[in-house]
């Protein structure tokens, strides 16, 4: 015996978008409308006096709706009160190899609108039944239920007045994330820009320092060359002056020697003339003495 898979039922308000076809065969089991969820304070829908054409419902099931399950009804109740049996071979909805839902027939056609009722925060029917069990009348129980519902609604409104919706909180968080991402990108851009500016400034300063050092090196080498040239020129000039002084000294020495030689010759000439004069004087004196001696003798 084959294993039967569990078939779940999904309410209409949780189903995705539906589409209609134009022409279908009458009396088919798939030509059924979904059943509307019943409410405690909602009156029964009025019977339809005109013949309504039933059209098939094509639904694209969603795997997220598989956790909502109900019991499958054994028969279907039409708006006119007739009850028809549910076909046993009605295939459930299958998505990705998993049976996720089956159709639940409705009591009225899709053409009639469904009035939205106010959501209650507690089981109103159970509360009314408990009050009726405690001895209250139905009007008193309903009145107390309505008052309690209004009080709870007002309390919830007062509590939720200072609260925000989850969508708003998520939107604010997303906005903050976007702002933080933008701020981070701006900071990264500014950081990268500042880094690039600093790097360019550092490179410019490095190039300027290299240029200044090369210029200073050139100036130092040029100054050293000029100083060396000046020193060489001074050395040459001093050497030339020394040579000139030596030449002048030599000329002076030669002149002095010439003067000394001239003085020697002049002294020798004076000495010779003096000797000649002395010899003449001595000779004359001797001749006079001899003449006088002869005269006296």
CORTA-V983952 format. One line per field, one symbol per residue. ss: DSSP state (~ for helix, > for strand, _ for the rest). phi: phi as a letter, one per 30 degrees, with the letter a starting at -180 (. if undefined). burial: # if it has 9 or more other C-alpha atoms within 8 Angstrom, else .. Layout:
ss->???
phi->???
burial->???
//
This chain:
ss->________>__~~~___>>>_____________>______________________>>>___~~~_________>>>_____>>>_______>>>__>>>>>__>__________________~~~~~~~~~~____~~~~~~~~~~~~~~~~~~~~~~~~____~~~~~~~~~~~~~~~~~~~~~~~~~~~~~~~~~~~~~~~~~~~~~~~~~~~~~~~~~~~~~~~~~~~~~~~~~~~~~~~~~~~~~~~~~~~~~~~~~~~~~~~~~~~~~~~~~~~~~~~~~~~~~~~~~~~_
phi->.ddcddccbcdddcdddcbccdbbddiddddbcdddddbddcddddddccdcddcdccbcdbddcddcbbddddbbcdddjdccddddcddddbbhibdcabdcdcdbdddddcddcddccaddddddddddddjddddddddddddddddddddddddddccbddddddddddddddddddddddddddddddddddddddddddddddddddddddddddddddddddddddddddddddddddddddddddddddddddddddddddddddddddddddddddddddddddddd
burial->......#####...#...............######.................####.#.#...##..#......####......#.....####...####.######..............#..###.##...#....##..#...#..##...............#................................................................................................................................
//
